[in-house]
Amino acid sequence: MSARRKRRSNSAITAAFSRCAKRKRSAFIPFLVAGDPSLEATPDLLRALVAGGADVIELGVAFSDPIADGPTIQRGSHRALAAGSSLSAVLGIVERHREELGVPIVLFTYYNPVHARGVDAFAAQAADSGVDGVLCVDLPPDEGLRELQPALEQRGVDSIYLIAATSTRERIDRAAAASNGFVYYTARSDVTGEREDLIPTLAREVKRVRRRVRLPVAVGFGISTPRQVEEVAKVAHGVVVGSALVRLVEENAAQPDLAARLERRVGELTEPLRD
Amino acid sequence: MKVRTPLSAAAMEPDEGGRYGVYGGRYAPETLMAPLEELSRAWDRLRRKRTFQRRLNHLLEHYVGRPTPLYFAERLTEHLGGARVYLKREDLLHTGAHKINNALGQVLLAKEMGKTRIIAETGAGQHGVATATAAALLGLDCVVYMGEEDMRRQRLNVYRMQLLGAEVAPVDAGSQTLKDAINEAFRDWVASFADTHYVLGTVTGPEPYPRMVRQFHRVIGAEARRQLRRLAGTPDPDVAVACVGGGSNAMGLFSAFLDRPDVLLVGVEAGGRGPGPGDHAARFSGGTLGVLHGARTLVLQDEEGQVVGTHSVSAGLDYPAVGPEHVFLHEQGQIEFTSATDQEAIEGFHLLSATEGILPALESAHAIAEVTRRAPEMEPDRVILVNLSGRGDKDVESVLEYDGASGAPGGGAE
């Protein structure tokens, strides 16, 4: 336990949240699907996220059956798969660019691609590539603690679990105990996607979770505008924006200045987080 | 005849996490854990409640038409010249297939849970029609997710569901077939479970679906044993055969014989056009261990863990994964799996139609195809029990099309 705690405090993800905490601001965590719109374009888009102010990057591994995702990220996954993306390709991108990017990368994936590779092989390759954390959407701690976490832990890769508005206290505690780095709170009982309004009880819900969780709490699902980022940042240690960026990629995929447009949007979204 | 080592009663039930050995489980996003836990609790409470059982049994008898007959297929037996073939006539149920056993059970459960809205997925439309029927009967709103490709192929069933008051929601994601309809139903449920129950149509999915759906279909095997005793003089056939898509009708039949070591259990998958990738839905020959729709099971997938396309002339078998208990029972040596191609299933369809005056569903025709291979090799005093899981009226157009394309009725079957 003590070894684990020590490693926790050393992880790049933990360090990123600490840095933000020192500046009294929330971390900004953008999400993109790796390989959308193409594998070649992805490194530039990741650089744009960093230049725009990303503190941690959630890199989505496309999957054929993304049951937790709304239409925007479904289409992004579809484009990525059509462009030849895969877990192997994503690990390759991380391996080549993690150091240069300089911010921690969390793989946001469904379990089957990981399972198909074999959890030990995956953990070894993820660690060697420089992946900082792994969030398997459909691997709750009930299954993850037995199946994937030991392999990741051995390699020093953080496991991040989801907490939902409908999670019982027992489940919140389980996810909190199992996670390293941070926990991911889903702001809506819904699939991913942009929404006009935050749910009115969000602040109260996040506080409920924070009372039970020692790790930083990042909040995602349904956050897409600077105003929403500002609202969520008041109560959360981290703010995740996914679908809004995937939509920007979709709408500007053919534009030569796609990366610049992405950087500009991320800059707008992180604006409320600057002093 | 090969003799199995029977499983202990304990080994037939999943553990607390819904695992059959290393298969099954509950691989679901955290957002789905609350409805799944609620469902497990409700099911554990209600399955033992006598009033619930009585209500379900009453409807099964007076509305659905149980028990279904067991029928000795004399002319088919004569034609094949071997073992005696008995058909369990699930095709005679209301709405035309075994699917209603589960759909009605789950909708009744939903009503007991206080839900007012039902959602379901459907491929060929049989489960959708059964669920829409049960929802109409019990006065609940119903939305059925269906791939756009399947909606084109099964226009009549779409209209049937609409006539029953259900909304058919087109799914244009992915391959626009059954697996995508399941994805979409889960997405709906994440946001709607406060008032909505998801009626999953087969023995796949996260805990508690595999064990709950099996329980609703157990009646098939239980009736068949009683009827065989009367009709054939023995409750235990030498061979029991059923087609396997997700595997619900097979599990319903086989569950009665798992403790009978001298009954050979044979599941028949869709061999499609052949063994090439994307050409079939034979998980036991072409699948590898994976995690799809909440369960660890055999999945047709590529090396990167992406689910691959499937094909079968029968939409009900056209699914890339299989119920986890089947994989467990196969590993334990309890069930043998084989497959029948599109062509063999079509031939089975024609054969049963011509010899017995029964149009089988194309799904069930895969089981008939296996019987035509197996019966002639067996002595005339042996007994084969086949689950005729559905009727073929829905497939007449598909068969017509297939025969048209291959140039002859039955593609030269006879």
Interface residues (C-beta under 8 A of the other chain):
Chain A: F63 S64 D65 P66 I67 A68 D69 G70 P71 Q74 H78 L81 S86 L87 S88 Y111 N112 P113 V114 H115 A116 R117 V137 D138 L139 P140 D142 E143 Y161 L162 I163 A164 T166 S167 T168 R171 A175 T186 R188 S189 D190 V191
Chain B: G17 G25 R26 Y27 A28 P29 E30 T31 M33 A34 E37 A173 G174 K179 D180 I182 N183 F186 R187 V190 A191 F193 T288 L289 G290 V291 L292 H293 G294 R296 V299 Q301 E303 E304 G305 Q306 V307
